[in-house]
Amino acid sequence: MSTNESGALARFGVTDREIEEALGRVKVSAVDYADLYFEYCQSESVSMEEGIVKRATKSVGQGVGVRATAGEKTGFAYSDELTAKDLNIAADTARYIANSVQGTAAVPVTHRPAPARDLYPHDRATIEVATRDRVTLLNAIDAEARRYDPRIKNVMAAYNTEYKVMLVATSDGLMVGDIQPLSRLQVTCIAEENGNRQVGTFGGGGRIGLDYFQNDQRYLHFAREAAREAILNLSAVDAPAGVMPVVLGGGWPGILLHEAIGHGLEADFNRKKTSAFSNLLGKKVASDVCTIVDDGTLPFRRGSLNVDDEGTPTSRTVLIEKGILRGYITDKLNARLMGIPVTGNGRRESYQSVVLPRMTNTFMLAGESDPQDIIKSVRKGLYAVSFGGGQVDITSGKFVFGCTEAYMIENGKVTRPIKGAMLIGNGPDAMHRVSMIGNDMQLDPGIGTCGKAGQGVPVGVGQPHLRMDQMTLGGTRT
């Protein structure tokens, strides 16, 4: 038994025998698959506004989720008590929901592989940061942002950490555990001039500790970037409306790929035929220059995992290769029902949540164009550097995204900053309109949280600069 599994068993106060008995109660002949997911999670957060600590929280929770799948049906129950009695009640409930008779025989769990890699080797001490050290960090950020420009009137900053221990035991004889740290620092600045108020934001993080933000005073860079965006937007003019070429910047603009393309490639939507990409494996769904992957194996990244929440090692999955749809994002249930490979993307928000196929780090690979040449190729268009919120319809692929930092491109040069720009389009259609891809692929700074079916999980996105030949821009100027 590895250190992760033995440590998790001690943490949860359960024994091999209790796990095997609970699995035996739920895994009967009519049940295709069953698993127990144990979780301990400690979260801490300190936030500051107007130079004052407005909130400091610490929460600790633990419990177990029990799942039984029979055909397309899923029975699920959870308990925040980890006694043998409560574990067995949850097992009986999950089995009952799946409409299966009671089981009696224990299911032996004999295969306990340690993760073959450790993508985020941090001890607990590097994740748990004293409240006073968090406050010191946030005070320095507040001062740096205000020092950037006297027009910065308010600074909001928050430093959040999470220390999670998980253990999953399955009816096919697998038991595997993992320790998953997570940190995020977010800064928002409000600038004001002559009654004009504008906002700028910047943040980052990953499966890292405090040293990441302290190295090279990265936390001060976060403050300056948030202040810079707020000050920039004071001089921004209203965005035009119309159809025009759009150049997307590298890194965080990959959130458009995540929402407009990535969700449509999750296996549950395709199994149910509710995705715009259903039944299109092997077909052309994007321009020839587009290759998109989902990769949960990148060290220290926010969306990375040693194993997913079903105990499957994460992988690098090619979704679209040179415009051709090559694969979907799968968990065990949907992979079995569709007869396709398991990709290690079974994820859940907590032990209280069912497993869903979810993205990890989703990004477009680099192309061959110089980013400056991409901009020079546009006579009149939009240069979108950063996005805020957005919406997408999985079935149709239609999306709407708001730009938080954007500029006009005029005669091949980046000119005026604009505000209120909304990108409107259709994911599959937009991918066919990608004509140039930069050689500067970069990942986002580590701020993404993906929502699906009421669950939020940490994710990463990324892309190089790219040109879309024609997109609809929603604005207030004609």
N, C-alpha and C positions, 0 to 999 in steps of 0.2 A: 504494500500500500504506500502511495506517495505521501510526502509531507502535506500536500494540499488536501488529500482525502482524509488522512488521519486527523489533521487539524480541524477540518470541517466536521467530522463525526464528533470530536470532542466539543466543538462549539455548539452543536445542536443537541448534544446529549442523547443521541440515538445509537443503537447498536446494529451490527450486521443482521442479527436475527430479527430485530424489529422491522428493519427495512424489507427483509425477505418475506416476512409474514404479511406486511401491508401490500407488497406487490402481489403476493399469492391471493389476497382477497379480491384484487381488482382484475388480475390477468387470468381470465378463464377462456374457454375455447371460442366463445363468441366475441371476445375482445381481441382485436388485431395487435394492439400495442398499448402499453401502460408505462407511466413514469411517475417518479416522485421528485419534486424540485424543492430543495431546502434553500433558504436564503436568510442571511443576516446582513443588515445594511445600517450603517451609521452615516448620517448626513449632517453637515454643519455649514452654516452660512452667516456672514456678517455683511450688512449693506449700510451705505452711508449716503446722505443727501444733505446739501446745504452745510457741509462741514460737520454734521452731527450723525452719530451712529443711530439710525432709525430702527434697525432690527438686528437681532442676533438670535439665532435659533440652533438647536441641536436636537436631532431625532434619532431614535434607535428602534428598529423593528425587526422581527424575524417571524418566520412561519414556513409552512410547507404547502405546495400546491400538488394535487393528485389528479392525473389525467388518464382517461381510458378512451381509446378510439375504436369504433366498430364501423367499418365501411366509411361513410362520410360523416357519421355522427361522432360527436365528441362529448364525453361526460367529464365534468371538471368540478372539483371542490377544493377548498383550502381551509387551513386552520392556523391561527396564530399561537396555538398551544401545541407543544411538541411531545406530549405524553404518548405512550403506546396506544392508549384508549382513543385519544383524539385523532391520531394518525389512522387508526383502523376505521373510525367513523367517516373520515374524509374519503378513505379508499372505498368503503361501502357505498357512499353517496355518488362518487364518480362512476362506479360500476352500474349503479341503479339508473343513473341518467342515461347511460349508454344502453339501457334495457337488457342487461345481462344477468344471469343467475349468479348466486353467490359462489365465490371460489373458496377453497379450503387449503390447497397445497401451497407450501412456500415456493417462491421463485428464487432459485439460487443466483446470487450475484457474485460471479467468480472472476470476472475480467475487470481489473482496475488499472487502466493505463494512466500514467502521469502524462500531462501535456508534453508533446515533443519539443515545445519551445516555450519561452516566456517572453512575450512581446512587451511587457511592462514591469520589469523587475524593480519594485519599490517595496521597502518595508513600511509597516504601519506608521512608524514615527515620522516618515517624510510626508505622509498624507495628513496626519492630524496636526493642525497648526493651532497654537494657542490663540485665544481671542485677542489678546493684547497685540500679538504679532500681526493678526489680520487688520486690526485697527491702525497700526503703524503704517502698514502697506497702503491702506485706503487714504489715510491722511496725506501721504506723500503724493498719491495720484491726484487728490483734490488740489493740492498746492501747485503741482506741475501743470495741470490743465488751466488753472487760473493765471499762471505765469505766462502761458502761451499767448494770451491776448486779453486785454481788459474787458473785451466785449463778452467773454465767457461769464455768465451770470449764475449759473448753477451747475454743479457736478454731481452725478449719481454713479456710484460704483458698488459692485458686489463681488465678493470672493466666496465661492461655493466649493465644497469638497465632499466626496463620497467614498466610503470604504465598504466594499461589498464582498462577502464570502458566499459562494454558492456551491451546492453539491447536487448532482442529479444521478438518480439510480433508475435504470430502465429494465423493462421486462425481457429484453434481449441480452441481459447479462452484463450491462455496462454500469460502472460507477466511476464518476470523474468529478473532481472539484476544481475550483479556481478562485483566486483572490483578485478582485477587479477594482483598482483605484480610479478615481476620476476627479479632475479639478477644472474649474472655469473661473476666469476673471473677466468681468464685463464693465465697461465704462460708457456713460452717456453724458454728453455735455449740451447745455442750452446756451445759445448765443443770442444777444439782443442788440439791436441798433435802430434807433428812431422808430420804435414800435414794431419792428420786424423781428420775430423770434423764430429761430431755426434750431434743429437738433442734429447732432452728430453722434455716432456710436462706433465703438470698436471693442473687440474682445478676443479671447482665445483660451486655449487650454488643451486638455487631452488626458491620457492616463499617465499623469506626471505628478510631481510634488512641487513644493514651494520654490525649490531651487530653479525650476524652469523659468519662473517669472522674475527671479532675482538675477539670473545670469544676464550680464550685459545690461542690467537695469531695464529689462524688457517691459516691466510694469509701467515705467515712465513713458516708454514708446507708445503703449496703449493709450495713456492719457493724452499725449500729443496728437495721436491720430484721431481720437474722438473730437478733440478741440478743433483740429484742422478742418474736419468735415463740417462741423457746425459753423465755423467762420466762413468757409467756402459757400455754404448754402445761403448766407446772407446776401451774397452778390448774384445768386442764381436767378435766372429769368424763367418765366412760365414755359413749360414744355409745349412744343407744337403738337398738333394732331395730324395723322396721316399715315401713309404707307411709305416706308423708306428702308434702306439698308441699316443694319444694326451690327456694331462691333461689341462683343462681350469681352470684358477683361478676364484675367486669369484668377483662379482661386475660388473665392466665395460665389461668383456668378454661376458656378456649377450647381447651385441650388436649383436653377431652372431645369437642368438635366435630371436632377433627383426627383423633382416634382412632376415634370411633364413627361419624362421617359421612364425613370426608375420605378415608380409605383406601378406603371402599366406593365412592367416586366416581372412583378411579383406573382408567384405561381398560383395563389388562391384566386386572383382575379381572372387568370387565364384558364384555370380549370373550370370556373363557373361561366366562362365565355362573356365576361363583363369588361374585358380590357380591349382597347383599340389594337392591341398586338396579339389577340387570340388567333391561334391556328396559322401564325406567320413564321414559324421556325423555318430557317433556310431561305426565307424571302427577303427581298431588299426593303428595308424600312428607313434608311437614311442615305445620305450621299456617300460616295465612295471614300471620302476622306475621314469618315467618322468611325472610330473604334472606342467603345465604352466598356469599362470593366467595373465589377464590384469586388473589392479586395479587403477582407477582414484581417489580413496578416501583416499590416504595416506597423512597425514598432511604435509604441507610445501614442498612436493616433486615437482620437476620440471615438471613432466607430469600430476600432479593432477589438478582437476577443481571441483568447487562446482557444476556447471552445464556445460554441453557442449554447443556448439555454436548453438544448436537448443532449448536450455532451458531444456533439459532432465538432471536430476541428474546423475552424473557419478556413476559407480558401480564396483563391483569386479566380473569379468566374468571368469569362469573356461573355458579355451580353450581346454586343453588336460588334462585328468585325468587318471593317471596310464597307460599312453600310448593310451587311447581312445579319439578320437576327440569328444568333447562335445558341442562346440559352435563356432560361428563366432563373429567378431567385427562388430557392426552395427550402422548405422544412421537410421533416420526415413524412408527415401526413400527405402533403400535396405531391411530394415526389413519388410516394407509393401509388397514389391514386392516378397519377398521370404517366407513371412508368418512365420517369426521367431521373437523372442523378440527384442525390442529396448534395447541396452546396454549402451547408453549414450556416444557414441564415434563419434558423428557428429562434425567434427572440420574443421576450416578454418584458413588460415594464417591471413586474415584481412577481412574487409567489402568488399574488392574488389574481394574476392575469393568465389568460390562455396563450399558448404559443401561436405566433403568426409568422409567415415568411416576411422578413424585413431586410432592408439594405444595411450595409456596414459603412464602408467608404466607397462611394460611387463617383467615378470620374472619367473624363475623356482623355485619351492618350495624346501626346504631343504630335504635331504635324511637322511640316517642313518650312512654313512661311515665317519670315521675320515679323514680329508684331508691328513694327513701324511701317512695313510694307502693306500690312493689312489696313492700317489706318489711312495710308496714302492712296489706297485703291478706292476710297469712298469720296465722291464729290459732295454729297450732302446726306448726312445720316446722323445716327445716335451712337455715342460711345457710353456704354453702361458699365460702370466700375463696380458698383455694389448694389445689392438688392435688399429690400425689406420683406414684407409679407407677400404672400401669393396664394392663389387658389387654383386647383386643377380638377377636372372631371375625368375620372379614370376611363369611363366608357368611351367618351368622345375624344379625349386627349386635349380638350380645350383648356387654356390656362390664362391667368392674368397675374402679372407681377409688378410691384411697385419698385422703382429705382430710388435708392437713398443717395447715391452719388452718380451723376451722369453729366455728359457734355454733348454739345453739338460738334459734329465733324463737318467742316466746310472747306471745300477744295483740298481735301487730303490732310487737313490740319485740325487738331483738337482746339476748339475755341471756347465759347461761352459755357459756363456751368448752367444747368437747367434744373428745375424742380417740378414735382408733380407728374413725372413721366411714368406711364403705365405701359408695359409690354403685353400685347394681346395676341394670342395665336393658338395653334394646334400643334401638340408635341410631334407627332409623326410628320406632319407637313413641314414644321420648322426644321427638322433634321434633314429633310431633303433639300433645304435651301442653304445649308452650310457649304460654302464654296472655298474658304481658306481657313486653315488651322495653324496657329503659331507653334513655334518650337520651344515654348516657355511654360510647359505644363507646371502648375503649382496647385497645392492643396490649400483648403481654407485654413484659417488660423485655429480652428477647433472650437466652434461655437454651436454647431448644429444639433437640434433636437427634432426628431421626426415624429409626427403624430399620425396614428392610424387606429381606427376602431376604439378611440378613447384612450389609447396607450401612447406614451412618449418614451422613446429610446434615443440614446446618443448616437449620432452618425457623423460621417465626414463627407465632404464633397470636394470637387476640384475640376479644373480644366485649364487649357491654355487660352490665349486670346483666340477668338474665332469670329468669322464674318458670316452673318446670315443675310442673304441678298435682299430679302424683302420681309418685313414684319410690320404689323400695325402698331402704331404708337398712339396711345391715348393721352391727350394733353388738353390744355385750355386755350392754346393759340392755334389759329388756322393758317 
